Each structure stands twice: as structure tokens, then as C-alpha cells.
Amino acid sequence: MKRKIIAFVMLVVMAVSMLSGCGSAAKEEKKAESTVNESSAKTSNGEEVKKDDPITIKFWNGFTGPDGDQLVELVNRFNSENKYGITVDMDITASLDEELSSAFAAGEGPTLLLSSSAYRFTYGQYMQNISDIFDKTNLNKDDFIQSYIDYCSEDGNLYLVPFQIVSFYLYWNKDLFSAAGLDPEKGPATWDEYLEFAKKISDPSKNVYGSGLCYGYNYQMAHVIQRFGGLAVTKDGGSWKANLEGNSGYADFVNTYKKLVDDGDNPLTDDTDSMMTAGQLGMTINGPWLTGGMDTAGINYGITTIPTGAAGSMNSCEVLGFSITTAASDAEKLAAYRFIEWWNTTDANGNCAALEWSLTNGYPAYLKSLMDTDAYKGNAKVMSMTNTDTSAPSDFIVDASFPGINGIINDVLPQFIQPVLFDNADAAASLANVQKIADDITAQYN
């Protein structure tokens, strides 16, 4: 499970009842223009609207897991509730890329697409600028956490509206913490504490290790290493610049990792997930999908955000979002806007699809108002995954606008880390070697 593409690895955690809302309709006046039909109706917020001629829009996504069932339920709810005559015809497919490529090549495609924000690099020419969604709906742009909006934008244009925030977290085994004399309700807040806790937990006679860092898990490595040395690629004078050679933070990370291994506090294995669910690891770092295996195994565990390192506060993540393709007509685009508005708006009964999705599936909120609800605050698991510093940068290992992230994660980081771990290579020399690889990658986009 751990190597599944981050954009589509979803796992249902626990269903929770919804209370008061998210995405308040704060604007005084509805700006979305209605079309032909003069018969009127009320929106969920009690506004008078004109009912449009019936319209059907195609909605494509790759949510083939259990969360896809909830998505079907919510789309059906919109279809039955909306007063605009809109029907969302949803297609969930495991071969989303192939279907999109074929459709776009034929000048066709869905109206509405749900995908990783990284799709703006692959399919950006087929995504419409949807910056006017905040003028044509009651959505409040200021309610969206700005770093997530930035993730979905290019050159000041918005191409996706956030739907789900996927990050990595630190998990700890509370029973192993207790056995080591540590507070089972408190995970490490810094990497110094992480090392201290790992040493106390490790017990070679029981095949128990305090730390579960995994050299073969490139996404984990990326989330952790940037805590030590910042982003691997940034913008410098209008050009992309790789920051590997001479990065003392990156060298500190790999030397720390090697020390954990050499001291017997971290196994040198590429399968830490199974060790964590078997109760053999005190701590590991992974995505929210790990909770399923932990729950099934009956592990008594805690979750918190990844400890802060020398690079300072950050909230590295991937953003999934709604986009509207160039296949959509103006009427279809407006219908899609209304679906996105509905998703992020509290109705008269206190229901909000975005809130329900977040709490049921265990993903942190992207709306400030949602984070402030009693329902959200009362969900301990989701709160433990929430970085409440909404100003913290959300870039993951590279500047969020850099298209070559996969090359950095898969071709650069392993070539830096593994020689140090397995061949006792000097960290600084290894960084100098991979700087050349990274320079070749950035050159493709300069």
C-alpha cells in the first residue's frame, strides 16, 4: 500500500456525524447568473434563484476505493437536492490517465475533473482558468487556506479548487512508549526528541526498534529530509535551481538516519509498514492510509504532524482538487461551479459535503471555517493531523510550481541517501554527485 501514488491512496477511517458548516455563504449578493427558465426556487441558504434549463455534466475521477462509494452518495445527494436542474454524471475509473489522454486527443473530455493538482503540469492545456469562481458563486476565497490555493494556481490563474489535502504524519506505538517510560499520549515534537525516544524504545532482544525510517520509501524520505534542509528545488532569478550540493541540512539528515541504523535503533529494511502493524516499531512516518492496517492489527497508536527540523515550520502536502476542462461549454462550466459551491457550503440543516468527506476519510481541512467547527475540533484523529498554522508553507520537497518533482523524488533522493547507508559514502560527496542529476532535471524546465 505504501507505494501507491499519493494522489489516489485513500482509506475510510470512521464515519462521524456532521454539525455546523463550512464555506459560509458570506457574500451579500449572489453573483452567479441564472439562464432561461423563469420558475424560481430557494437555495439551501434560502436565496431566491431562477431555475435553469436541465443540464447534465460529466465528472471523472479515479476514486476506486471505499471512499468512492461515499463520493457516489454525495454526488447523488447533490443531484436530488440542487435547484438548478443539474445532473452530475460521474465516472470513476482506475485508468483515468488513459481515458483523459484519449478523450483530450479527440477534442472531448469531462466537464469536471477531480485529480492531483500535479495534473496541471500534465494536462494544463486542457484545464480552464477558473479564477472567476469566487465572483460567480458565494464561495469566499479568503476562507481557503492560501498555500493550498497557491498549489492549485499558476501565474496568478486558478486551475483547481482544493478538495483533499494529503500529507504524511508521525505515528507512534503507545504501548511501546509506556514500556520505555515515555508519555504514551505525546509524540516527539522535535528530531532531538525523536532520537531520544527511539533510543529508549529499542530492544534488540525483542526485535523492537524505536524508529521506522525506510530508505526505499521515497515519499517518506522526501517529507522528512525537507524538515532538515528545506526544498530541493526553488526559483532563483526566474530560473529553477537545485539545492543539493552543500546542503548541510540534507547531510545532517542522512547522517542522523545512518546513526539510527548503526546504533540498532532503526532496521535497515524497505518494509517498515508491516513491522509497525506487527508492533515492532515505536515510531514511523506515513500517510493517513496506514491507520487502516493499524486499526486492523489492534495497535494502540497516536498520530501527530512530522517533527519540526532546522528548516523551520512547514506543512508539506499534496493537494487534490476540482478542475474544469476545455471540453466544457459556458453553461456546463457554470453548472460545475454550482456543484463545487454546494460541496463547500453549509445547508440549512448544517450539512456540508466537504466537512463530511474530511471527517469520514480522515483528511485535514482546507477551509478555515471548517477547522473552526465543533464537529471538526471534536474529531481527535483529524485534529492530530491538522497543522493549525495556516501560514505554514505547503510545498512538498520542491517549489509547488516545479513540474519535475517526480524526478527529484525518484531519481535524486535515493541516489543521495542509499550510498551513505549501504556503502558508507560521505554525505557531502554524495550530495555533490546528485547535484548534477538535479541540474539536468531543472534544466528541462528553465
C-alpha positions as CSV (number, residue, x, y, z in Angstrom):
1,M,0.0,0.0,0.0
2,K,2.7,2.5,0.9
3,R,4.0,3.0,-2.6
4,K,0.6,3.6,-4.2
5,I,0.6,7.0,-5.9
6,I,-0.1,9.6,-3.3
7,A,-2.8,11.3,-5.2
8,F,-5.1,8.3,-5.1
9,V,-4.4,6.5,-1.9
10,M,-7.5,7.0,0.2
11,L,-8.8,5.0,3.1
12,V,-12.1,5.3,5.0
13,V,-11.3,5.9,8.7
14,M,-14.5,6.4,10.7
15,A,-17.9,7.9,9.9
16,V,-18.7,10.9,12.0
17,S,-21.9,13.0,12.2
18,M,-21.8,16.5,10.8
19,L,-22.6,19.6,12.7
20,S,-22.5,23.2,11.6
21,G,-20.8,24.1,8.5
22,C,-18.0,25.0,6.2
23,G,-17.6,27.6,3.5
24,S,-20.1,30.1,4.7
25,A,-22.1,32.0,2.1
26,A,-20.7,35.3,3.3
27,K,-21.3,37.5,0.3
28,E,-24.3,39.7,0.4
29,E,-25.4,39.1,-3.2
30,K,-25.3,36.0,-5.3
31,K,-23.3,36.7,-8.4
32,A,-23.9,33.5,-10.4
33,E,-26.1,34.4,-13.4
34,S,-29.1,32.0,-14.0
35,T,-30.2,31.2,-17.5
36,V,-33.5,30.6,-19.2
37,N,-36.3,29.2,-17.0
38,E,-38.2,31.8,-15.1
39,S,-39.6,29.4,-12.4
40,S,-38.0,30.2,-9.1
41,A,-36.7,28.2,-6.2
42,K,-34.8,28.6,-2.9
43,T,-31.2,27.5,-2.4
44,S,-30.1,25.7,0.8
45,N,-29.2,29.1,2.2
46,G,-32.7,30.5,1.5
47,E,-31.7,32.6,-1.5
48,E,-34.2,33.1,-4.4
49,V,-32.8,31.7,-7.6
50,K,-34.1,31.1,-11.1
51,K,-34.2,27.5,-12.1
52,D,-32.0,26.7,-15.2
53,D,-32.9,24.5,-18.0
54,P,-31.9,21.0,-17.1
55,I,-28.2,20.2,-17.8
56,T,-26.0,17.1,-17.4
57,I,-22.3,17.4,-16.8
58,K,-19.7,14.6,-16.9
59,F,-17.5,14.2,-13.8
60,W,-14.4,11.9,-14.0
61,N,-12.1,10.8,-11.2
62,G,-10.1,7.8,-10.0
63,F,-11.6,7.2,-6.6
64,T,-12.0,3.4,-7.0
65,G,-11.6,2.6,-3.3
66,P,-14.1,2.6,-0.4
67,D,-14.1,6.4,-0.5
68,G,-15.5,6.2,-4.0
69,D,-18.8,4.8,-2.5
70,Q,-19.1,7.9,-0.4
71,L,-18.4,10.1,-3.4
72,V,-21.2,8.4,-5.2
73,E,-23.5,9.0,-2.3
74,L,-22.6,12.7,-2.1
75,V,-23.0,13.3,-5.9
76,N,-26.4,11.6,-5.7
77,R,-27.3,13.9,-2.9
78,F,-26.4,16.9,-5.0
79,N,-28.4,15.6,-7.9
80,S,-31.5,15.2,-5.8
81,E,-31.1,18.5,-3.8
82,N,-29.9,21.1,-6.3
83,K,-32.5,23.6,-7.6
84,Y,-30.8,24.4,-10.9
85,G,-31.7,21.3,-12.8
86,I,-28.1,20.0,-12.8
87,T,-27.3,16.3,-13.1
88,V,-23.7,15.2,-12.4
89,D,-23.0,12.1,-14.3
90,M,-19.9,10.6,-12.6
91,D,-17.4,8.1,-14.0
92,I,-15.0,6.5,-11.5
93,T,-12.2,4.7,-13.3
94,A,-8.9,3.1,-12.4
95,S,-7.5,4.2,-15.8
96,L,-8.1,7.9,-15.5
97,D,-4.9,8.9,-17.3
98,E,-5.6,6.7,-20.3
99,E,-9.2,7.8,-20.6
100,L,-8.2,11.5,-20.3
101,S,-5.4,11.2,-22.9
102,S,-7.7,9.6,-25.4
103,A,-10.6,12.0,-24.8
104,F,-8.5,15.1,-25.0
105,A,-6.8,13.9,-28.1
106,A,-10.2,13.6,-29.7
107,G,-11.3,17.0,-28.6
108,E,-13.6,15.6,-25.9
109,G,-13.5,15.0,-22.2
110,P,-15.4,15.6,-19.0
111,T,-16.7,18.9,-17.7
112,L,-15.4,18.3,-14.2
113,L,-12.2,16.5,-13.2
114,L,-11.1,15.5,-9.8
115,S,-7.3,14.8,-9.6
116,S,-4.0,15.7,-8.1
117,S,-3.0,19.3,-8.5
118,A,0.0,18.0,-10.4
119,Y,-2.3,17.2,-13.3
120,R,-1.9,20.9,-14.2
121,F,1.6,20.0,-15.4
122,T,0.4,17.1,-17.5
123,Y,-3.0,18.3,-18.7
124,G,-2.7,22.0,-18.0
125,Q,-3.6,22.9,-21.6
126,Y,-6.9,21.2,-21.1
127,M,-7.8,23.0,-17.9
128,Q,-9.7,26.2,-17.8
129,N,-8.8,29.2,-15.7
130,I,-11.4,29.2,-13.0
131,S,-10.4,32.2,-11.1
132,D,-13.8,33.8,-11.5
133,I,-15.5,31.0,-9.5
134,F,-15.3,33.4,-6.5
135,D,-17.2,36.1,-8.4
136,K,-19.9,33.7,-9.8
137,T,-20.6,31.8,-6.6
138,N,-20.9,32.5,-2.9
139,L,-17.6,30.8,-2.2
140,N,-15.3,33.0,-0.1
141,K,-11.7,32.9,-1.4
142,D,-10.4,34.2,2.0
143,D,-11.8,31.1,3.7
144,F,-9.5,28.8,1.7
145,I,-6.0,28.3,3.2
146,Q,-3.8,30.4,0.9
147,S,-1.0,27.9,0.5
148,Y,-3.5,25.3,-0.9
149,I,-4.9,27.9,-3.4
150,D,-1.3,28.6,-4.4
151,Y,-0.8,24.9,-5.0
152,C,-3.7,24.9,-7.5
153,S,-2.6,28.1,-9.4
154,E,-0.1,29.1,-12.0
155,D,0.9,32.7,-13.0
156,G,-1.9,34.1,-10.9
157,N,-4.6,31.9,-12.5
158,L,-6.6,29.3,-10.6
159,Y,-6.9,25.9,-12.3
160,L,-8.2,23.7,-9.4
161,V,-10.3,24.3,-6.3
162,P,-9.0,22.2,-3.3
163,F,-10.8,19.0,-2.5
164,Q,-8.5,17.0,-0.3
165,I,-5.2,17.5,1.5
166,V,-2.8,14.5,1.6
167,S,0.2,14.6,3.8
168,F,2.4,12.4,5.9
169,Y,2.4,12.1,9.7
170,L,4.3,10.6,12.6
171,Y,2.7,7.5,14.1
172,W,3.8,6.1,17.5
173,N,3.0,2.9,19.3
174,K,1.6,4.0,22.7
175,D,2.3,0.6,24.4
176,L,6.0,0.7,23.4
177,F,6.2,4.3,24.7
178,S,4.7,3.2,28.0
179,A,7.1,0.2,28.2
180,A,10.0,2.6,27.7
181,G,8.9,5.0,30.4
182,L,7.7,7.7,27.9
183,D,4.4,9.5,27.9
184,P,2.2,7.4,25.6
185,E,-0.1,10.4,24.8
186,K,2.7,12.6,23.4
187,G,4.8,12.0,20.3
188,P,8.1,13.8,19.7
189,A,7.9,17.5,18.7
190,T,11.5,17.8,17.5
191,W,14.0,15.5,15.9
192,D,16.2,15.6,19.0
193,E,13.2,14.1,20.9
194,Y,12.7,11.6,18.1
195,L,16.3,10.3,18.5
196,E,15.9,10.3,22.3
197,F,12.6,8.3,22.2
198,A,14.0,5.9,19.6
199,K,16.9,5.0,21.8
200,K,14.7,4.3,24.8
201,I,12.3,2.2,22.9
202,S,14.7,-0.1,21.0
203,D,15.1,-3.6,22.4
204,P,17.1,-5.9,20.1
205,S,16.2,-8.9,22.3
206,K,12.6,-8.5,21.3
207,N,13.2,-7.3,17.7
208,V,11.8,-3.9,18.6
209,Y,13.1,-0.7,17.1
210,G,12.4,2.8,18.2
211,S,12.5,4.3,14.7
212,G,11.0,3.1,11.4
213,L,12.5,5.3,8.7
214,C,12.5,3.5,5.3
215,Y,15.2,4.2,2.7
216,G,13.0,2.6,0.0
217,Y,10.0,4.7,0.6
218,N,10.9,7.8,-1.4
219,Y,7.9,9.9,-0.4
220,Q,8.7,9.3,3.3
221,M,12.3,10.3,2.7
222,A,11.2,13.5,0.9
223,H,8.8,14.6,3.6
224,V,11.5,14.1,6.3
225,I,14.6,15.4,4.5
226,Q,12.9,18.8,3.8
227,R,12.4,19.3,7.5
228,F,16.2,19.3,7.8
229,G,17.3,21.1,4.7
230,G,14.4,22.8,3.0
231,L,13.3,22.4,-0.6
232,A,15.4,20.6,-3.1
233,V,14.4,22.9,-6.0
234,T,13.5,26.6,-5.7
235,K,13.2,29.6,-8.1
236,D,16.2,31.8,-8.3
237,G,16.1,34.9,-10.5
238,G,13.4,33.4,-12.7
239,S,15.1,30.1,-13.1
240,W,14.8,26.8,-11.3
241,K,17.7,26.0,-9.0
242,A,18.6,22.7,-7.4
243,N,19.8,22.9,-3.7
244,L,21.6,19.7,-3.1
245,E,25.4,20.3,-3.1
246,G,26.5,22.0,0.1
247,N,23.1,21.5,1.8
248,S,24.1,20.9,5.4
249,G,20.6,20.0,6.5
250,Y,20.4,17.2,4.0
251,A,23.8,15.9,5.1
252,D,22.6,16.1,8.7
253,F,19.5,14.1,7.9
254,V,21.3,11.2,6.2
255,N,24.0,11.1,8.9
256,T,21.2,11.0,11.5
257,Y,19.5,8.2,9.7
258,K,22.7,6.2,9.4
259,K,23.4,6.7,13.1
260,L,19.9,5.3,13.9
261,V,20.7,2.2,11.8
262,D,24.3,1.8,13.2
263,D,23.1,2.1,16.8
264,G,20.4,-0.5,16.2
265,D,17.5,1.9,16.7
266,N,16.2,1.6,13.1
267,P,16.0,-1.5,10.9
268,L,17.6,-1.4,7.5
269,T,14.6,-2.6,5.7
270,D,12.2,-1.5,3.0
271,D,9.2,-2.9,4.7
272,T,8.6,-0.8,7.8
273,D,4.8,-0.8,7.4
274,S,4.4,-4.5,8.3
275,M,6.8,-4.0,11.3
276,M,4.7,-1.1,12.5
277,T,1.4,-3.1,12.3
278,A,3.2,-6.1,14.0
279,G,4.1,-3.9,17.0
280,Q,7.8,-3.9,16.3
281,L,8.3,-0.2,15.7
282,G,8.0,2.6,18.2
283,M,7.6,5.3,15.5
284,T,7.3,5.6,11.8
285,I,6.2,8.2,9.2
286,N,3.4,7.5,6.7
287,G,0.2,8.8,5.1
288,P,-3.3,8.5,6.6
289,W,-3.9,5.2,4.9
290,L,-1.7,3.5,7.5
291,T,-4.5,3.9,10.0
292,G,-6.4,1.0,8.4
293,G,-3.6,-1.5,9.0
294,M,-3.0,-0.2,12.5
295,D,-6.7,-0.5,13.4
296,T,-7.0,-4.0,11.9
297,A,-3.9,-5.1,13.8
298,G,-5.3,-3.6,17.1
299,I,-2.2,-1.4,17.6
300,N,-2.7,1.3,20.3
301,Y,-1.2,4.3,18.4
302,G,-1.1,8.0,18.2
303,I,-0.7,10.4,15.3
304,T,0.9,13.8,15.1
305,T,2.5,16.1,12.5
306,I,6.1,15.4,11.5
307,P,8.5,16.9,13.9
308,T,10.0,20.3,13.1
309,G,13.6,20.4,12.0
310,A,16.2,23.0,11.2
311,A,14.3,24.2,8.1
312,G,11.5,25.5,10.3
313,S,7.7,25.2,10.3
314,M,6.2,23.6,7.2
315,N,3.1,21.7,6.1
316,S,4.4,19.6,3.2
317,C,1.5,18.0,1.3
318,E,-0.2,17.2,-1.9
319,V,-3.4,18.9,-2.9
320,L,-6.2,17.2,-4.8
321,G,-8.8,19.4,-6.5
322,F,-11.7,20.0,-8.8
323,S,-10.8,21.4,-12.3
324,I,-13.0,22.2,-15.3
325,T,-11.7,21.1,-18.7
326,T,-11.7,22.9,-22.0
327,A,-14.4,20.4,-23.2
328,A,-16.9,22.3,-21.0
329,S,-19.3,24.8,-22.5
330,D,-20.1,28.0,-20.6
331,A,-23.3,26.5,-19.3
332,E,-21.5,23.3,-18.2
333,K,-18.8,25.4,-16.5
334,L,-21.4,27.3,-14.5
335,A,-23.1,24.0,-13.6
336,A,-19.7,22.7,-12.4
337,Y,-19.2,25.9,-10.4
338,R,-22.5,25.3,-8.6
339,F,-21.5,21.7,-7.7
340,I,-18.2,22.9,-6.3
341,E,-20.1,25.7,-4.4
342,W,-22.5,23.1,-3.0
343,W,-19.6,20.9,-1.9
344,N,-18.1,23.6,0.2
345,T,-21.3,25.3,1.6
346,T,-23.3,24.5,4.7
347,D,-27.0,23.9,4.0
348,A,-30.0,24.8,6.2
349,N,-29.6,21.5,8.1
350,G,-26.0,22.1,9.0
351,N,-24.7,19.6,6.3
352,C,-21.6,20.2,4.3
353,A,-20.1,17.7,1.9
354,A,-16.5,19.0,2.4
355,L,-16.8,18.6,6.2
356,E,-18.4,15.1,5.9
357,W,-15.6,14.0,3.5
358,S,-12.8,15.3,5.7
359,L,-14.1,13.7,8.9
360,T,-15.2,10.4,7.4
361,N,-12.0,9.8,5.4
362,G,-9.5,11.4,7.9
363,Y,-8.0,14.2,5.8
364,P,-7.3,17.7,7.2
365,A,-9.4,20.7,6.1
366,Y,-8.6,23.3,3.5
367,L,-11.3,25.7,4.7
368,K,-10.6,27.8,7.8
369,S,-14.2,27.9,8.8
370,L,-14.4,24.1,8.7
371,M,-11.5,23.8,11.1
372,D,-13.4,26.0,13.5
373,T,-16.5,23.8,13.8
374,D,-17.3,21.8,16.8
375,A,-17.5,18.6,14.7
376,Y,-14.0,19.1,13.4
377,K,-12.5,20.1,16.7
378,G,-14.2,17.1,18.3
379,N,-12.5,14.6,15.9
380,A,-9.3,13.7,17.7
381,K,-7.8,11.8,14.8
382,V,-8.3,14.5,12.2
383,M,-7.2,17.3,14.6
384,S,-4.0,15.4,15.3
385,M,-3.3,15.5,11.5
386,T,-4.1,19.2,11.2
387,N,-1.4,21.8,11.0
388,T,-3.2,24.7,12.7
389,D,-0.6,27.2,11.4
390,T,-2.4,28.1,8.3
391,S,0.5,30.4,7.2
392,A,3.0,27.5,7.1
393,P,4.3,26.7,3.5
394,S,2.8,23.6,1.9
395,D,5.4,22.9,-0.8
396,F,6.4,19.3,-0.9
397,I,10.2,18.8,-1.4
398,V,10.2,21.3,-4.3
399,D,8.5,24.6,-5.0
400,A,4.9,23.7,-5.7
401,S,5.1,25.2,-9.2
402,F,8.1,23.0,-10.3
403,P,6.9,20.3,-12.8
404,G,9.8,18.0,-12.3
405,I,9.0,16.8,-8.8
406,N,8.9,13.1,-9.7
407,G,12.5,13.2,-11.0
408,I,13.7,14.7,-7.7
409,I,11.9,12.2,-5.6
410,N,12.7,9.1,-7.6
411,D,16.0,9.8,-9.3
412,V,17.8,12.2,-7.0
413,L,17.0,11.4,-3.3
414,P,17.7,7.6,-3.5
415,Q,21.0,8.2,-5.3
416,F,22.0,10.5,-2.4
417,I,20.7,8.5,0.6
418,Q,21.4,4.9,-0.3
419,P,25.2,5.2,-1.0
420,V,25.6,6.7,2.5
421,L,23.6,4.0,4.2
422,F,24.9,1.0,2.3
423,D,28.4,2.0,1.1
424,N,29.5,4.4,3.9
425,A,29.8,7.2,1.3
426,D,30.5,10.7,2.5
427,A,27.2,12.7,2.7
428,A,28.7,15.9,1.3
429,A,30.3,14.0,-1.6
430,S,27.1,12.1,-2.3
431,L,25.2,15.4,-2.4
432,A,27.7,16.8,-4.9
433,N,27.2,13.8,-7.1
434,V,23.4,14.1,-7.2
435,Q,23.5,17.8,-7.8
436,K,24.5,17.0,-11.3
437,I,21.4,14.8,-11.7
438,A,19.2,17.5,-10.3
439,D,20.7,20.2,-12.5
440,D,19.8,18.1,-15.6
441,I,16.3,17.8,-14.3
442,T,15.8,21.5,-13.6
443,A,17.4,22.4,-17.0
444,Q,14.4,20.8,-18.7
445,Y,12.2,23.5,-17.2
446,N,14.4,26.6,-17.5
